[in-house]
Amino acid sequence: MAFNPDIHFASADCQQWHCTIHQRDEPTEGYRLCAECGHMFGTPEELIAETFRLDTVAYIEGWTKNPPREQDPEKIHACPHCTHDF
């Protein structure tokens, strides 16, 4: 089966590159792949941006008292989508 970037349910054909957070297939090459949810962060900047965005939501919603901050991508040790360690 071919790579499918559209939203769809995972199947045996695409399980190896399917992101369960976004329900679509992710590129197979990039900066960092989460082995749990399958999300591929294409660049260090994308990982930083997603971590900052989700930390901001958590802070605004009151789920954490820690304000969001810019981070070194090498110091981000967990997927910001599913919190599984890299």
C-alpha positions, 0 to 999 in steps of 0.5 A: 500500500502507498503512503497516505497523508490523508486522515484515515484509520490505521491498517496492517498496510500502514501501521509502520508509519501511521501516527495515531495522534493525527490519524494519518501516515507520517514521513519515514525520515525526519529529525525524531520519531515517537515509537509509541504514537508514530508521530515524526518530527521533521526538524528540531524546530518542529519538535520545539514548536510543538512542545512549546504549543502544547506546554502553552495549552497545558499552562493556560488550562491550568494542568501545570503551573510551569510556564512554557519556555523555549527548549533545546531539542536535545533536552526534550526527552518525551513526545509532546503529543503522547508523553512517551519517551524517545 
